[in-house]
Amino acid sequence: MMEAFVRPQNRRGFLGKRFDYLALLPAAAAICYPFLLNAFHAIVGTQAASLPPLALASAIFILIVAFVVPFLGIALACRPTSDLSSRRLAYASVVSPTLYVFLGVFQTMIKSPIPDEVVWCAIWLASAIWSQSARYPIAAAVPAVGGWRVVHGVTAAVLSLYVVFHLTNHLFGLIGPDAHAAVMKVGRVVYRSAVGEPLLVAAMLFQIGTGLFLAWRWSAAAHDFQRTYQVASGTYLSLFILGHMDSVFVYARGVLGIPTDWNFAIGAPTGLIHDAWNIRLLPHYALGAFFVLSHLASGLRVVLIAHGVDQRNADRLWGVSVAMSAIVAAAIIAGMSGVRIGALVS
């Protein structure tokens, strides 16, 4: 009995294999994610009325916990003792916020009578069981990826021009929807043109494909925190871009036949905060902006180190860039949630 108490890790599950209980945390956190958003909405409600201090603090705390889910996945993906399936489950949990939006849009398009939460729990329960039934060791060496890493990086550098414009456009939301629309109108002359849009879509699809390929290969080996973060953020972006294109091209333009403007982005007229469905868009957008900028910073770090820059200096620059990415993402989501610079100044 004493030995069973000292070494509980030797317990075996119903599949006859030893359960790694810590490895199941990503799936457990992902399962909790939609219920955290539901709890937030239950407190905030549908009306933009001021909340009592305790209710406001509770709502903020719940939303923060929801944001912790993908970062818990990154932390658990760093575990040196993790097996391959458990590590990939941790990486998968990072995409929970954007995958939940993707699921919701898909469920809406097919008019599914099954609640999103039921389908969501089934997906993650199946993923957790799979991770414990397919236990493979982490690769001893980093798998070769050929020239795909270079091509992926070059394409990302070109696409960063669009990314910077797109995020800057969203920052104008802090001034107001009209300012956002004016800037977007200028940009759409290029990226919504007969030539620009197909090229942009093709480049994005290429990034999704190469990004998921690199993430799958690199997830087979242990890495330092920066590389793990790069793989995790790239995985999130691949699902984010794919889901965003599905929402814009298939759902908005194809099914609903509506313009993909500011009102579409914020879920007007209810908005992001006070709608039970739209609240899932808040972490989805915020993390999308954060991860795209910090992922570019991760790529820049690798390039700088490869060209002889001291790793400590490259790491410092990366840390500053991640902090700035968080600030930009917070500003964007504040504008989309109704915060205006003029109101703050007055």
Residue frames relative to the residue before (quaternion, step in Angstrom):
aa qw qx qy qz dx dy dz
M 1.0000 0.0000 0.0000 0.0000 0.00 0.00 0.00
M 0.6293 0.5379 -0.3331 0.4513 3.54 1.05 -0.77
E 0.6538 0.5159 -0.3162 0.4544 3.57 0.98 -0.86
A 0.6360 0.5248 -0.3319 0.4582 3.59 1.03 -0.76
F 0.6540 0.5052 -0.3164 0.4658 3.58 1.09 -0.66
V 0.6896 0.4876 -0.2875 0.4517 3.59 0.95 -0.85
R 0.8114 0.2066 -0.0887 0.5396 3.57 1.01 -0.81
P 0.0053 -0.8401 0.5422 -0.0136 3.61 0.51 1.15
Q 0.5501 0.6353 -0.4034 0.3619 3.58 1.19 -0.39
N 0.6151 0.5649 -0.3531 0.4218 3.60 1.23 -0.25
R 0.4471 0.6807 -0.4662 0.3456 3.60 1.23 -0.02
R 0.2348 -0.7817 0.5654 0.1187 3.56 -1.06 0.77
G 0.4254 -0.7118 0.5081 0.2326 3.53 -1.11 0.74
F 0.7454 -0.4247 0.2756 0.4335 3.53 -1.35 -0.03
L 0.6372 0.5208 -0.3380 0.4566 3.60 1.21 -0.27
G 0.5482 -0.6439 0.3802 0.3744 3.56 1.29 0.07
K 0.6487 0.4794 -0.3201 0.4969 3.58 1.26 0.14
R 0.5680 -0.6024 0.4320 0.3575 3.53 -1.16 0.56
F 0.3532 -0.7384 0.5383 0.2005 3.56 -0.81 1.01
D 0.2137 -0.7139 0.6521 0.1393 3.51 -1.10 0.82
Y 0.2625 -0.8273 0.4750 0.1450 3.55 0.08 1.32
L 0.6305 0.5302 -0.3397 0.4538 3.58 1.04 -0.70
A 0.6311 0.5501 -0.3302 0.4360 3.57 1.10 -0.67
L 0.6384 0.5293 -0.3256 0.4543 3.59 1.23 -0.36
L 0.4573 0.7137 -0.4321 0.3079 3.58 1.26 -0.20
P 0.6340 0.5294 -0.3684 0.4268 3.66 0.87 -0.73
A 0.6691 0.4854 -0.3060 0.4722 3.59 0.93 -0.86
A 0.6395 0.5245 -0.3268 0.4574 3.58 1.00 -0.82
A 0.6564 0.5008 -0.3078 0.4729 3.58 0.98 -0.85
A 0.6495 0.5153 -0.3177 0.4601 3.58 0.97 -0.84
I 0.6281 0.5303 -0.3341 0.4612 3.59 1.00 -0.79
C 0.6757 0.4990 -0.2899 0.4587 3.59 1.00 -0.80
Y 0.5168 0.7094 -0.3991 0.2653 3.59 1.11 -0.65
P 0.7201 0.4243 -0.2965 0.4621 3.68 0.62 -0.92
F 0.6437 0.5248 -0.3280 0.4501 3.59 1.08 -0.64
L 0.5777 0.5465 -0.3688 0.4813 3.58 1.21 -0.45
L 0.6578 0.4918 -0.3061 0.4815 3.58 0.97 -0.83
N 0.6282 0.5275 -0.3293 0.4677 3.59 1.06 -0.74
A 0.6474 0.5119 -0.3135 0.4697 3.58 1.02 -0.80
F 0.6171 0.5377 -0.3372 0.4652 3.57 1.05 -0.77
H 0.6828 0.4821 -0.2899 0.4662 3.57 0.88 -0.94
A 0.6153 0.5574 -0.3504 0.4334 3.59 1.03 -0.72
I 0.6804 0.4645 -0.2842 0.4905 3.58 1.10 -0.67
V 0.7222 0.4567 -0.2518 0.4543 3.57 0.84 -1.03
G 0.2566 -0.7990 0.5067 0.1974 3.58 0.98 -0.81
T 0.6434 -0.5551 0.3943 0.3498 3.53 -1.35 -0.15
Q 0.6848 0.4656 -0.2807 0.4853 3.58 1.23 -0.21
A 0.4399 -0.7005 0.5058 0.2447 3.56 -1.07 0.81
A 0.2838 0.7556 -0.5339 0.2520 3.55 0.77 1.04
S 0.5753 -0.5911 0.4343 0.3619 3.56 -1.18 0.56
L 0.3256 -0.7553 0.5431 0.1691 3.55 -1.00 0.89
P 0.5662 -0.5462 0.4745 0.3950 3.58 -1.19 0.42
P 0.6577 -0.5498 0.3322 0.3935 3.64 -1.04 0.66
L 0.6729 0.4973 -0.3093 0.4519 3.58 0.90 -0.87
A 0.6548 0.5010 -0.3096 0.4736 3.58 0.97 -0.83
L 0.6420 0.5226 -0.3199 0.4609 3.59 0.99 -0.83
A 0.6590 0.5028 -0.3028 0.4704 3.57 0.96 -0.91
S 0.6421 0.5232 -0.3193 0.4605 3.58 1.01 -0.79
A 0.6596 0.5096 -0.3086 0.4583 3.57 0.95 -0.90
I 0.6526 0.5073 -0.3118 0.4686 3.59 0.96 -0.86
F 0.6476 0.5228 -0.3190 0.4534 3.58 0.95 -0.87
I 0.6588 0.5070 -0.3125 0.4596 3.60 0.91 -0.89
L 0.6574 0.5041 -0.3132 0.4644 3.58 0.96 -0.83
I 0.6232 0.5294 -0.3356 0.4676 3.59 1.04 -0.74
V 0.6390 0.5187 -0.3242 0.4664 3.59 0.97 -0.85
A 0.6219 0.5342 -0.3380 0.4621 3.60 1.04 -0.76
F 0.6635 0.4961 -0.2991 0.4735 3.59 1.02 -0.80
V 0.5954 0.5870 -0.3626 0.4117 3.60 1.15 -0.52
V 0.5298 0.6806 -0.4018 0.3077 3.62 1.10 -0.69
P 0.7245 0.4116 -0.2921 0.4694 3.67 0.65 -0.89
F 0.6599 0.5042 -0.3213 0.4551 3.60 1.03 -0.66
L 0.5683 0.5469 -0.3791 0.4840 3.58 1.20 -0.44
G 0.6268 0.5398 -0.3272 0.4568 3.56 1.05 -0.78
I 0.6410 0.5108 -0.3220 0.4739 3.60 1.00 -0.81
A 0.6578 0.5166 -0.3134 0.4497 3.57 0.91 -0.90
L 0.7021 0.4592 -0.2738 0.4704 3.59 0.91 -0.89
A 0.5955 0.5518 -0.3677 0.4535 3.59 1.16 -0.44
C 0.6294 0.5444 -0.3224 0.4512 3.59 1.25 -0.40
R 0.4615 0.7061 -0.4506 0.2923 3.60 1.20 -0.28
P 0.4054 -0.7468 0.4686 0.2418 3.63 -0.65 1.04
T 0.7081 0.4579 -0.2630 0.4688 3.60 1.12 -0.54
S 0.4536 0.7147 -0.4414 0.2977 3.58 1.25 -0.04
D 0.3736 -0.6884 0.5646 0.2603 3.58 -1.09 0.70
L 0.7326 -0.4766 0.2678 0.4055 3.55 -1.27 0.39
S 0.6935 0.4818 -0.2943 0.4475 3.61 0.78 -0.98
S 0.6598 0.4992 -0.3085 0.4693 3.57 0.99 -0.81
R 0.6390 0.5171 -0.3322 0.4625 3.56 1.02 -0.74
R 0.6725 0.4798 -0.3071 0.4724 3.57 0.93 -0.81
L 0.5872 0.5441 -0.3687 0.4724 3.59 1.14 -0.51
A 0.6341 0.5201 -0.3238 0.4717 3.58 1.05 -0.77
Y 0.6408 0.5065 -0.3177 0.4816 3.58 0.98 -0.84
A 0.6497 0.5314 -0.3207 0.4389 3.59 0.95 -0.86
S 0.6483 0.5366 -0.3286 0.4287 3.59 0.99 -0.78
V 0.5370 0.6255 -0.4031 0.3974 3.59 1.20 -0.43
V 0.7137 0.4605 -0.2569 0.4611 3.59 1.04 -0.75
S 0.2981 0.8053 -0.4797 0.1803 3.62 1.26 0.08
P 0.6935 0.4842 -0.3237 0.4241 3.66 0.71 -0.90
T 0.7239 0.4145 -0.2623 0.4851 3.60 0.88 -0.84
L 0.6166 0.5397 -0.3470 0.4562 3.59 1.12 -0.61
Y 0.6312 0.5346 -0.3359 0.4505 3.59 1.07 -0.68
V 0.6223 0.5071 -0.3322 0.4951 3.58 1.11 -0.64
F 0.6273 0.5422 -0.3195 0.4586 3.56 0.96 -0.94
L 0.6618 0.5033 -0.2989 0.4683 3.58 0.91 -0.94
G 0.6658 0.5214 -0.3078 0.4360 3.58 0.90 -0.91
V 0.6495 0.5039 -0.3115 0.4767 3.59 1.00 -0.84
F 0.6557 0.5109 -0.3070 0.4635 3.57 0.95 -0.90
Q 0.6513 0.5160 -0.3096 0.4623 3.59 0.94 -0.90
T 0.6490 0.5165 -0.3098 0.4649 3.57 1.05 -0.80
M 0.6751 0.5113 -0.3038 0.4366 3.58 0.90 -0.90
I 0.7403 0.3763 -0.2351 0.5050 3.60 0.98 -0.74
K 0.3796 -0.7546 0.4538 0.2839 3.57 1.38 0.07
S 0.1350 0.8285 -0.5276 0.1305 3.55 0.90 0.96
P 0.3637 -0.7390 0.5212 0.2235 3.61 -0.89 0.86
I 0.5779 0.5918 -0.3696 0.4233 3.57 1.28 -0.24
P 0.4816 -0.6747 0.4653 0.3103 3.63 -0.75 0.93
D 0.6064 -0.5820 0.4044 0.3606 3.57 -1.08 0.76
E 0.6437 0.5537 -0.3282 0.4140 3.57 0.97 -0.87
V 0.6372 0.5294 -0.3300 0.4526 3.59 1.03 -0.75
V 0.6646 0.4860 -0.2959 0.4843 3.58 0.90 -0.94
W 0.6379 0.5475 -0.3147 0.4408 3.56 0.98 -0.90
C 0.6801 0.4831 -0.2918 0.4679 3.59 0.83 -0.94
A 0.6338 0.5335 -0.3295 0.4529 3.58 1.01 -0.79
I 0.6373 0.5351 -0.3227 0.4510 3.58 0.99 -0.85
W 0.7436 0.4231 -0.2391 0.4592 3.57 0.79 -1.00
L 0.5928 0.5342 -0.3738 0.4728 3.59 1.12 -0.50
A 0.6486 0.5021 -0.3103 0.4806 3.57 0.99 -0.83
S 0.6470 0.5200 -0.3181 0.4580 3.59 1.00 -0.81
A 0.6498 0.5181 -0.3148 0.4584 3.58 1.00 -0.83
I 0.6518 0.5042 -0.3140 0.4716 3.59 0.96 -0.86
W 0.6411 0.5262 -0.3186 0.4589 3.56 0.98 -0.86
S 0.6623 0.5265 -0.3172 0.4284 3.59 0.90 -0.87
Q 0.7109 0.4314 -0.2572 0.4923 3.57 1.12 -0.60
S 0.6794 0.4748 -0.2951 0.4752 3.59 1.21 -0.33
A 0.7365 0.3098 -0.1931 0.5695 3.58 1.28 -0.33
R 0.0894 0.8353 -0.5291 0.1194 3.55 0.45 1.26
Y 0.0701 0.7933 -0.5968 0.0980 3.57 -0.43 1.26
P 0.5100 -0.6657 0.4411 0.3198 3.60 -1.00 0.72
I 0.5622 -0.5738 0.4727 0.3624 3.54 -1.26 0.49
A 0.5355 -0.6328 0.4514 0.3302 3.58 -1.01 0.79
A 0.5033 -0.6701 0.4589 0.2952 3.57 -1.03 0.80
A 0.7816 0.2011 -0.1037 0.5813 3.58 1.10 -0.70
V 0.5859 -0.5729 0.4364 0.3716 3.54 -1.22 0.50
P 0.4402 -0.7072 0.4761 0.2817 3.64 -0.67 0.99
A 0.5023 -0.6498 0.4828 0.3039 3.56 -1.08 0.76
V 0.1439 -0.7991 0.5800 0.0662 3.57 -1.02 0.80
G 0.4658 -0.7062 0.4317 0.3130 3.56 1.28 0.21
G 0.7636 -0.3528 0.2684 0.4694 3.54 -1.05 -0.78
W 0.3941 0.7445 -0.4672 0.2687 3.58 1.29 0.06
R 0.6135 0.5583 -0.3548 0.4313 3.59 1.03 -0.71
V 0.6685 0.4950 -0.2984 0.4680 3.58 0.96 -0.89
V 0.6683 0.4980 -0.3040 0.4615 3.59 0.88 -0.95
H 0.6300 0.5320 -0.3214 0.4657 3.56 1.03 -0.84
G 0.6791 0.4981 -0.2884 0.4555 3.59 0.96 -0.87
V 0.6469 0.5130 -0.3205 0.4643 3.58 0.98 -0.82
T 0.6576 0.4981 -0.3104 0.4724 3.59 0.95 -0.86
A 0.6319 0.5311 -0.3272 0.4600 3.57 1.05 -0.77
A 0.6320 0.5367 -0.3353 0.4474 3.58 1.01 -0.79
V 0.6569 0.4921 -0.3060 0.4825 3.59 1.02 -0.79
L 0.6878 0.4869 -0.2779 0.4611 3.58 0.91 -0.93
S 0.5371 0.6365 -0.4059 0.3762 3.59 1.18 -0.45
L 0.5584 0.5870 -0.3951 0.4329 3.61 1.17 -0.46
Y 0.6712 0.4693 -0.2864 0.4972 3.57 0.98 -0.87
V 0.6346 0.5468 -0.3291 0.4359 3.58 0.97 -0.88
V 0.6644 0.5019 -0.3061 0.4616 3.58 0.88 -0.95
F 0.6575 0.4948 -0.3170 0.4716 3.59 0.93 -0.85
H 0.6676 0.5228 -0.3063 0.4326 3.58 0.87 -0.98
L 0.6892 0.4607 -0.2871 0.4798 3.59 0.91 -0.87
T 0.6142 0.5287 -0.3467 0.4723 3.59 1.06 -0.69
N 0.6079 0.5555 -0.3340 0.4586 3.55 1.07 -0.81
H 0.6794 0.4782 -0.2908 0.4745 3.58 0.95 -0.86
L 0.5957 0.5598 -0.3701 0.4413 3.61 1.08 -0.55
F 0.5988 0.5560 -0.3604 0.4498 3.58 1.16 -0.53
G 0.4990 0.6390 -0.4294 0.3977 3.58 1.25 -0.14
L 0.5620 0.5884 -0.3865 0.4341 3.59 1.22 -0.38
I 0.6416 0.4765 -0.3213 0.5081 3.57 1.22 -0.42
G 0.6692 -0.4625 0.3031 0.4963 3.54 1.00 -0.84
P 0.6840 -0.4987 0.3388 0.4108 3.60 -1.22 0.34
D 0.6322 0.5429 -0.3428 0.4337 3.60 1.03 -0.72
A 0.6476 0.5048 -0.3160 0.4754 3.58 1.00 -0.82
H 0.6308 0.5269 -0.3223 0.4697 3.57 1.01 -0.82
A 0.6765 0.5019 -0.2919 0.4530 3.59 0.90 -0.94
A 0.6381 0.5380 -0.3274 0.4430 3.59 1.01 -0.80
V 0.6752 0.4714 -0.2914 0.4868 3.58 0.93 -0.88
M 0.6452 0.5282 -0.3185 0.4510 3.59 0.96 -0.85
K 0.6154 0.5613 -0.3431 0.4343 3.58 1.03 -0.76
V 0.6448 0.5092 -0.3108 0.4779 3.56 1.04 -0.80
G 0.6904 0.4923 -0.2847 0.4470 3.59 0.86 -0.94
R 0.6560 0.5429 -0.3169 0.4178 3.57 1.00 -0.78
V 0.4842 0.6379 -0.4429 0.4032 3.57 1.23 -0.24
V 0.7274 0.3886 -0.2164 0.5225 3.58 1.11 -0.72
Y 0.8226 0.3170 -0.1740 0.4388 3.58 0.45 -1.18
R 0.6834 0.3932 -0.3150 0.5283 3.61 1.25 0.08
S 0.4210 0.7064 -0.4681 0.3235 3.59 1.25 0.27
A 0.6901 -0.4898 0.3373 0.4126 3.57 -1.30 0.28
V 0.7114 0.3969 -0.2445 0.5260 3.59 1.16 -0.53
G 0.6829 0.5363 -0.2918 0.4012 3.56 0.85 -0.98
E 0.6889 0.5034 -0.3034 0.4241 3.59 0.84 -0.92
P 0.6715 0.4694 -0.3321 0.4674 3.67 0.81 -0.78
L 0.6391 0.5178 -0.3322 0.4616 3.61 1.00 -0.74
L 0.6511 0.5144 -0.3091 0.4647 3.57 1.00 -0.86
V 0.6580 0.5015 -0.3087 0.4694 3.59 0.92 -0.88
A 0.6564 0.5118 -0.3132 0.4572 3.58 0.93 -0.88
A 0.6577 0.5048 -0.3085 0.4663 3.58 0.97 -0.85
M 0.6474 0.5169 -0.3148 0.4631 3.58 1.02 -0.80
L 0.6564 0.5014 -0.3096 0.4710 3.58 0.95 -0.86
F 0.6197 0.5280 -0.3361 0.4736 3.57 1.08 -0.72
Q 0.6516 0.5102 -0.3127 0.4662 3.59 0.97 -0.83
I 0.6290 0.5269 -0.3343 0.4637 3.58 1.00 -0.78
G 0.6925 0.4927 -0.2811 0.4457 3.57 0.82 -1.00
T 0.7095 0.4351 -0.2649 0.4869 3.57 0.80 -0.98
G 0.6279 0.5477 -0.3391 0.4368 3.59 1.05 -0.72
L 0.6803 0.4682 -0.2900 0.4836 3.58 0.92 -0.87
F 0.6096 0.5433 -0.3484 0.4602 3.59 1.08 -0.67
L 0.6811 0.4773 -0.2870 0.4753 3.58 0.88 -0.96
A 0.6483 0.5170 -0.3245 0.4551 3.59 0.96 -0.84
W 0.6531 0.5142 -0.3187 0.4555 3.59 0.95 -0.83
R 0.6815 0.4790 -0.2970 0.4668 3.57 0.91 -0.87
W 0.7150 0.4595 -0.2664 0.4546 3.59 0.84 -0.97
S 0.6050 0.5636 -0.3671 0.4261 3.59 1.12 -0.48
A 0.5864 0.5909 -0.3615 0.4199 3.58 1.28 -0.17
A 0.7432 0.3157 -0.2036 0.5537 3.61 1.26 0.00
A 0.5321 -0.6104 0.4806 0.3366 3.54 -1.27 0.45
H 0.0783 -0.7998 0.5951 0.0123 3.57 -1.06 0.80
D 0.5704 -0.5267 0.4737 0.4157 3.52 -1.34 0.08
F 0.7276 -0.4539 0.2749 0.4347 3.57 -1.27 0.23
Q 0.6620 0.5280 -0.3279 0.4189 3.60 0.86 -0.91
R 0.6754 0.4710 -0.3037 0.4794 3.59 0.94 -0.85
T 0.6206 0.5316 -0.3425 0.4637 3.59 1.01 -0.76
Y 0.6456 0.5137 -0.3123 0.4709 3.56 0.99 -0.86
Q 0.6404 0.5317 -0.3248 0.4492 3.58 0.97 -0.84
V 0.6622 0.4923 -0.3005 0.4784 3.59 0.95 -0.88
A 0.6756 0.5038 -0.2956 0.4497 3.59 0.90 -0.92
S 0.6824 0.4759 -0.2945 0.4702 3.59 0.87 -0.92
G 0.6353 0.5222 -0.3290 0.4641 3.58 1.07 -0.70
T 0.6240 0.5286 -0.3326 0.4696 3.57 1.07 -0.73
Y 0.6351 0.5217 -0.3260 0.4672 3.57 0.97 -0.86
L 0.6816 0.5052 -0.2959 0.4389 3.58 0.86 -0.99
S 0.6158 0.5523 -0.3553 0.4353 3.59 1.00 -0.76
L 0.6964 0.4436 -0.2687 0.4960 3.59 0.92 -0.90
F 0.6177 0.5549 -0.3400 0.4414 3.59 1.07 -0.76
I 0.6858 0.4761 -0.2872 0.4695 3.59 0.84 -0.98
L 0.6534 0.5129 -0.3153 0.4589 3.57 0.93 -0.89
G 0.6771 0.4841 -0.2871 0.4740 3.58 0.94 -0.89
H 0.6397 0.5296 -0.3213 0.4551 3.57 1.03 -0.81
M 0.6581 0.4932 -0.3066 0.4792 3.58 0.98 -0.83
D 0.6214 0.5301 -0.3382 0.4674 3.59 1.05 -0.70
S 0.6663 0.5052 -0.3027 0.4574 3.59 0.94 -0.89
V 0.7127 0.4654 -0.2565 0.4578 3.57 0.95 -0.92
F 0.7880 0.3658 -0.1876 0.4582 3.56 0.59 -1.18
V 0.7521 0.3897 -0.2241 0.4819 3.59 0.88 -0.89
Y 0.7727 0.3839 -0.2145 0.4578 3.57 0.62 -1.16
A 0.7431 0.4153 -0.2458 0.4635 3.60 0.66 -1.09
R 0.7684 0.3662 -0.2071 0.4822 3.58 0.64 -1.09
G 0.7468 0.4352 -0.2342 0.4450 3.57 0.86 -0.97
V 0.7733 0.3575 -0.1907 0.4878 3.58 0.75 -1.04
L 0.7880 0.3335 -0.1675 0.4896 3.58 0.72 -1.08
G 0.2527 -0.7906 0.5163 0.2110 3.59 1.08 -0.67
I 0.4832 0.6525 -0.4372 0.3868 3.57 1.01 0.84
P 0.5635 -0.5984 0.4350 0.3675 3.60 -1.17 0.46
T 0.3639 -0.7169 0.5522 0.2207 3.57 -1.09 0.73
D 0.2078 0.8003 -0.5214 0.2110 3.52 0.52 1.25
W 0.7970 -0.2744 0.2198 0.4911 3.57 -1.27 -0.40
N 0.6596 0.5198 -0.3162 0.4412 3.59 0.91 -0.89
F 0.6349 0.5164 -0.3265 0.4729 3.57 1.05 -0.73
A 0.6660 0.5313 -0.3038 0.4265 3.57 0.93 -0.94
I 0.7754 0.3561 -0.1900 0.4857 3.60 0.91 -0.89
G 0.4737 -0.6892 0.4410 0.3258 3.59 1.24 0.06
A 0.1441 0.8083 -0.5526 0.1429 3.58 0.95 0.87
P 0.5869 -0.1222 -0.7919 -0.1163 1.54 -2.26 1.07
T 0.5523 0.6479 -0.4007 0.3386 3.62 1.15 -0.33
G 0.3585 -0.7443 0.4872 0.2830 3.59 1.01 -0.83
L 0.7038 -0.4926 0.3288 0.3922 3.53 -1.34 0.08
I 0.7249 0.5045 -0.2546 0.3938 3.57 0.87 -0.97
H 0.8242 0.3213 -0.1211 0.4503 3.56 0.75 -1.05
D 0.6115 0.5041 -0.3802 0.4769 3.58 1.11 0.56
A 0.5239 -0.6796 0.4190 0.2969 3.58 -0.85 1.00
W 0.6962 0.4257 -0.2732 0.5094 3.61 1.09 -0.64
N 0.6975 0.5234 -0.2864 0.3970 3.57 0.82 -1.02
I 0.5482 0.6312 -0.4166 0.3570 3.62 1.07 -0.51
R 0.5951 0.5694 -0.3737 0.4265 3.59 1.12 -0.52
L 0.5937 0.5814 -0.3636 0.4209 3.59 1.20 -0.41
L 0.5804 0.6178 -0.3814 0.3688 3.59 1.12 -0.60
P 0.7103 0.3891 -0.2850 0.5127 3.68 0.70 -0.86
H 0.5838 0.5971 -0.3570 0.4185 3.58 1.09 -0.74
Y 0.7172 0.4280 -0.2450 0.4924 3.58 0.82 -0.99
A 0.6704 0.5227 -0.3117 0.4246 3.57 0.82 -1.01
L 0.7035 0.4428 -0.2652 0.4886 3.58 0.88 -0.91
G 0.5806 0.5706 -0.3748 0.4437 3.58 1.13 -0.55
A 0.6781 0.4684 -0.2840 0.4900 3.58 0.90 -0.93
F 0.6651 0.5123 -0.3059 0.4490 3.58 0.94 -0.88
F 0.7209 0.4578 -0.2622 0.4494 3.57 0.78 -0.99
V 0.6342 0.5266 -0.3673 0.4308 3.62 0.96 -0.66
L 0.6812 0.4707 -0.2938 0.4777 3.60 0.97 -0.79
S 0.7004 0.4545 -0.2828 0.4720 3.59 0.87 -0.89
H 0.5987 0.5418 -0.3649 0.4636 3.61 1.15 -0.50
L 0.6251 0.5120 -0.3294 0.4885 3.58 1.03 -0.75
A 0.6348 0.5238 -0.3192 0.4699 3.57 1.05 -0.77
S 0.6287 0.5305 -0.3297 0.4632 3.59 1.07 -0.72
G 0.6479 0.5069 -0.3114 0.4756 3.55 1.02 -0.79
L 0.6370 0.5233 -0.3205 0.4665 3.57 1.02 -0.82
R 0.6137 0.5553 -0.3421 0.4450 3.58 1.02 -0.78
V 0.6597 0.5072 -0.3044 0.4635 3.58 0.92 -0.93
V 0.6589 0.5105 -0.3059 0.4601 3.58 0.95 -0.89
L 0.6561 0.5171 -0.3145 0.4509 3.59 0.94 -0.88
I 0.6634 0.4948 -0.3071 0.4698 3.58 0.92 -0.90
A 0.6495 0.5249 -0.3135 0.4521 3.60 1.00 -0.82
H 0.7243 0.3989 -0.2303 0.5130 3.59 1.19 -0.54
G 0.7132 -0.5337 0.2396 0.3862 3.55 1.13 0.67
V 0.4500 0.6681 -0.4786 0.3493 3.60 1.20 0.13
D 0.5508 -0.6182 0.4454 0.3406 3.58 -0.97 0.87
Q 0.5237 -0.6798 0.4129 0.3051 3.58 -0.81 1.03
R 0.6223 0.5452 -0.3530 0.4370 3.59 1.01 -0.70
N 0.6617 0.4861 -0.3053 0.4824 3.57 0.99 -0.81
A 0.6376 0.5186 -0.3248 0.4679 3.59 1.03 -0.79
D 0.6514 0.5118 -0.3103 0.4663 3.58 1.03 -0.79
R 0.6295 0.5233 -0.3377 0.4647 3.59 1.04 -0.74
L 0.6512 0.5065 -0.3133 0.4703 3.57 0.95 -0.88
W 0.6307 0.5299 -0.3244 0.4650 3.56 1.04 -0.82
G 0.6602 0.5171 -0.3091 0.4486 3.60 0.91 -0.88
V 0.6484 0.5003 -0.3104 0.4826 3.57 1.00 -0.83
S 0.6546 0.5221 -0.3094 0.4508 3.58 0.97 -0.86
V 0.6339 0.5203 -0.3269 0.4696 3.60 1.03 -0.77
A 0.6463 0.5127 -0.3164 0.4683 3.58 0.99 -0.84
M 0.6586 0.4922 -0.3057 0.4801 3.59 0.98 -0.83
S 0.6057 0.5553 -0.3496 0.4501 3.59 1.08 -0.70
A 0.6435 0.5206 -0.3108 0.4673 3.56 1.03 -0.83
I 0.6464 0.5217 -0.3168 0.4579 3.58 0.99 -0.82
V 0.6631 0.4978 -0.3029 0.4698 3.58 0.92 -0.94
A 0.6561 0.5112 -0.3141 0.4577 3.59 0.92 -0.89
A 0.6464 0.5165 -0.3173 0.4634 3.59 0.99 -0.82
A 0.6512 0.5121 -0.3146 0.4634 3.58 1.00 -0.83
I 0.6497 0.5211 -0.3173 0.4536 3.59 0.95 -0.85
I 0.7104 0.4464 -0.2761 0.4688 3.57 0.81 -0.97
A 0.5787 0.5581 -0.3794 0.4579 3.60 1.15 -0.48
G 0.6594 0.5026 -0.3033 0.4696 3.58 0.96 -0.87
M 0.6768 0.4841 -0.2923 0.4713 3.57 0.99 -0.82
S 0.6802 0.4731 -0.2818 0.4838 3.58 1.22 -0.44
G 0.6868 -0.5254 0.2715 0.4225 3.58 1.27 0.15
V 0.4837 0.6472 -0.4549 0.3744 3.62 1.23 0.02
R 0.0795 -0.7999 0.5948 0.0127 3.57 -0.95 0.93
I 0.5431 -0.6416 0.4356 0.3219 3.57 -0.98 0.89
G 0.6431 0.5374 -0.3301 0.4344 3.57 0.93 -0.82
A 0.6563 0.5043 -0.3123 0.4662 3.57 0.98 -0.78
L 0.6473 0.5188 -0.3239 0.4550 3.59 1.05 -0.73
V 0.6592 0.5197 -0.2960 0.4558 3.56 1.04 -0.87
S 0.6968 0.4620 -0.2708 0.4771 3.55 0.96 -0.92
